[in-house]
């Protein structure tokens, strides 16, 4: 004697049975929930606009005081501009890559300015790119400390070096882990 669940056999016979409809509606809601992230990416766009504003203000101050600035102060200003630019690059990667990976595909197939890295973006790639960006930002902060070493606390420089090395180690581990995962997916 075959003991089958009556709801299960009804769902098989009638694919639109109530249990399947409830499941379908729930799965649709779960899938649509990815759009909750869209305002977060919108907020990051606003943050990037603020960074652009900060960059322009700092650049304007450098232009206004160029004749009064010593070379070291000017170099620190330029490094500050590079730092702001690198953070803005990081934001761009997170906004575009995160949105395209987690919310919705970007319809950019025929767009002339489509970034090359978008063709092979996935969460692992985003993490590695973020780690590399953090290393770059950390490098700029270290360089600013070295340029201005006379005014820096050596203990803070040691901590900056330690943090920088931690970023490097994390990036290497992320890349290694991603490589192993990619290798496993190919098999």
C-alpha angles and dihedrals in degrees: 000000000000114000107199127166109256092218091050094050090046090052091051093048094042111034090190094055114141094260092054092047091052090048091047092049091048092049090049090053092047091050092045090052088080086079088069084079094057094083089050090058088045088055090051089053088055089049089051090051088052090051090051089051091049090049092052092048092050091046091050091051090050091051092048094050101033094118094050097046124099115226093253092052090047091049090050088052092051090048088051089054090049089050092052090047092050092050089050089051088051090051091049091052092049094045098047098032096042094046092047092046102041109020115027141334116262113234096224103126095122097031113121094213097049108139113243093226091064091074092067104029122140133148092271092052091048091052092050092047090049091050091050090049091050089052089052092049091046089050091055091051090050092048090050089053092049093048090049096036094135089066098039130095108240091217090057091048089053089053091048090052091048091050091046091052089048089055090050092048091047092050091050091049092047092050092046092048091048091050091052091048092049090049091051091050091055092056 
